Amino acid sequence: MLMVHSQSTSSAKQEGNSIWYTDVKEAMVVSATKNKPLLLFFTGSDWCGWCIKLQTEVLKTPEFKKWAAENVVLVELDFPRKNLQTPEMQNQNAQIMQAFGVQGFPTIHIAKAVQKEGQVNFQGLGSTGYVPGGPTAFLEVTDGIIHTKQ
């Protein structure tokens, strides 16, 4: 289990019928309520070419959105170079990135989370990055992570 201290930051952004949380604590509440794991998307949204490619080819498609609504709680942990973030958001994202040992972008971790006494405990289920082949190939990988670890 990984432990991270997280402060409340911003809320969530809705893209079509998908809700991407940026506040990990808020996402954890939703995850616990819906009994669904978190899909943590580590990205450099305004500079990482592979992140933008993953967004376009997979994360913004109807197939992915439908799958996500049924299977996971979406969390975006962004590391932009141009877009400004609050110090709290930067701190939260950096702590979680360190806890998961993320080395590059894009990285997707699927995890279960529990909050105890101000600490966030993550149980990693698996991870992936960009998967060529669009939503079908990507969802085959993520489904495999979720359904073999439950």
C-alpha positions as CSV (number, residue, x, y, z in Angstrom):
1,M,0.0,0.0,0.0
2,L,1.2,3.5,-0.8
3,M,0.4,6.4,1.5
4,V,0.0,10.0,0.5
5,H,-1.2,13.1,2.3
6,S,-3.5,15.1,0.2
7,Q,-5.2,18.4,0.6
8,S,-8.4,19.4,-1.0
9,T,-7.8,21.3,-4.3
10,S,-10.3,21.9,-7.0
11,S,-13.3,19.8,-8.0
12,A,-14.1,17.9,-11.2
13,K,-14.5,18.8,-14.8
14,Q,-17.2,17.3,-17.0
15,E,-16.4,16.3,-20.6
16,G,-19.6,15.1,-22.2
17,N,-20.8,12.3,-20.0
18,S,-17.4,11.7,-18.3
19,I,-16.4,13.4,-15.1
20,W,-12.7,13.8,-14.5
21,Y,-11.8,14.6,-10.9
22,T,-8.8,16.6,-10.0
23,D,-9.2,16.5,-6.3
24,V,-8.1,13.0,-5.2
25,K,-10.0,13.2,-1.9
26,E,-13.3,13.9,-3.7
27,A,-12.6,11.1,-6.2
28,M,-12.0,8.7,-3.3
29,V,-15.4,9.5,-1.8
30,V,-17.0,8.8,-5.1
31,S,-14.9,5.6,-5.5
32,A,-16.0,4.4,-2.1
33,T,-19.7,5.3,-2.7
34,K,-19.8,3.5,-6.1
35,N,-17.4,0.7,-5.1
36,K,-15.3,1.3,-8.2
37,P,-11.5,1.7,-8.5
38,L,-9.8,4.9,-9.5
39,L,-8.2,5.4,-12.9
40,L,-5.4,7.8,-12.3
41,F,-4.3,9.6,-15.5
42,F,-0.8,11.2,-15.1
43,T,-0.5,13.7,-17.9
44,G,1.3,16.7,-19.2
45,S,-1.8,18.0,-20.9
46,D,-0.3,21.0,-22.6
47,W,3.0,19.7,-23.8
48,C,3.1,15.8,-23.9
49,G,2.4,14.6,-27.4
50,W,1.7,11.0,-26.4
51,C,-0.7,12.3,-23.7
52,I,-2.6,14.3,-26.3
53,K,-2.6,11.3,-28.6
54,L,-4.1,9.1,-25.8
55,Q,-6.7,11.7,-25.1
56,T,-7.7,12.0,-28.7
57,E,-7.6,8.3,-29.7
58,V,-9.0,6.8,-26.5
59,L,-10.1,9.0,-23.5
60,K,-12.4,11.2,-25.5
61,T,-14.1,8.4,-27.4
62,P,-17.7,7.3,-26.8
63,E,-16.4,3.7,-26.2
64,F,-14.0,4.8,-23.4
65,K,-16.6,7.1,-21.8
66,K,-19.2,4.3,-21.7
67,W,-16.7,1.9,-20.2
68,A,-15.4,4.4,-17.7
69,A,-18.9,5.3,-16.4
70,E,-19.5,1.6,-15.7
71,N,-16.1,0.6,-14.3
72,V,-14.0,3.4,-12.8
73,V,-13.8,6.8,-11.3
74,L,-11.6,9.0,-13.5
75,V,-8.9,11.2,-11.9
76,E,-6.6,13.5,-13.9
77,L,-3.2,14.3,-12.3
78,D,-1.9,17.0,-14.6
79,F,1.7,18.4,-14.9
80,P,1.2,21.3,-17.3
81,R,4.0,23.7,-18.4
82,K,1.8,26.6,-19.5
83,N,-1.5,26.2,-17.6
84,L,-1.4,27.5,-14.1
85,Q,-2.3,25.3,-11.1
86,T,-2.7,26.1,-7.4
87,P,0.2,25.2,-5.1
88,E,-2.1,22.7,-3.4
89,M,-2.9,21.0,-6.8
90,Q,0.8,20.9,-7.7
91,N,1.6,19.4,-4.3
92,Q,-1.1,16.8,-4.4
93,N,-0.2,15.7,-8.0
94,A,3.6,15.6,-7.1
95,Q,3.0,13.5,-4.0
96,I,0.8,11.0,-5.8
97,M,3.2,10.8,-8.8
98,Q,6.0,10.1,-6.3
99,A,4.0,7.5,-4.4
100,F,3.3,5.6,-7.7
101,G,6.8,6.0,-9.0
102,V,5.6,7.5,-12.2
103,Q,8.7,8.0,-14.5
104,G,7.0,9.4,-17.7
105,F,3.8,10.5,-19.3
106,P,1.2,9.3,-20.1
107,T,0.9,6.8,-17.3
108,I,-2.4,5.3,-16.2
109,H,-2.6,3.6,-12.8
110,I,-5.7,1.8,-11.6
111,A,-6.0,1.6,-7.9
112,K,-8.3,1.3,-4.9
113,A,-8.0,4.0,-2.3
114,V,-8.9,4.4,1.3
115,Q,-8.6,7.5,3.4
116,K,-7.6,7.2,7.1
117,E,-6.6,10.0,9.5
118,G,-5.7,12.4,6.7
119,Q,-3.6,9.8,4.8
120,V,-4.5,8.4,1.4
121,N,-3.7,4.7,1.1
122,F,-3.6,3.3,-2.4
123,Q,-3.6,-0.3,-3.4
124,G,-2.3,-0.4,-7.0
125,L,-4.1,-2.9,-9.2
126,G,-2.0,-2.3,-12.4
127,S,-0.7,0.3,-14.8
128,T,-0.4,1.1,-18.5
129,G,0.6,3.9,-20.8
130,Y,-0.3,4.7,-24.4
131,V,-1.7,1.5,-26.1
132,P,-1.8,1.6,-29.9
133,G,-5.1,0.4,-31.5
134,G,-7.6,2.9,-30.2
135,P,-10.2,2.3,-27.5
136,T,-10.7,-1.4,-28.2
137,A,-7.0,-2.2,-27.5
138,F,-6.7,0.2,-24.6
139,L,-9.9,-1.2,-22.9
140,E,-8.7,-4.8,-23.3
141,V,-5.6,-3.8,-21.2
142,T,-7.6,-1.9,-18.6
143,D,-10.3,-4.5,-18.3
144,G,-7.6,-7.1,-17.8
145,I,-6.2,-5.0,-14.9
146,I,-9.6,-4.5,-13.2
147,H,-11.0,-8.0,-13.6
148,T,-8.0,-10.0,-12.6
149,K,-7.3,-8.0,-9.5
150,Q,-10.8,-7.7,-8.0
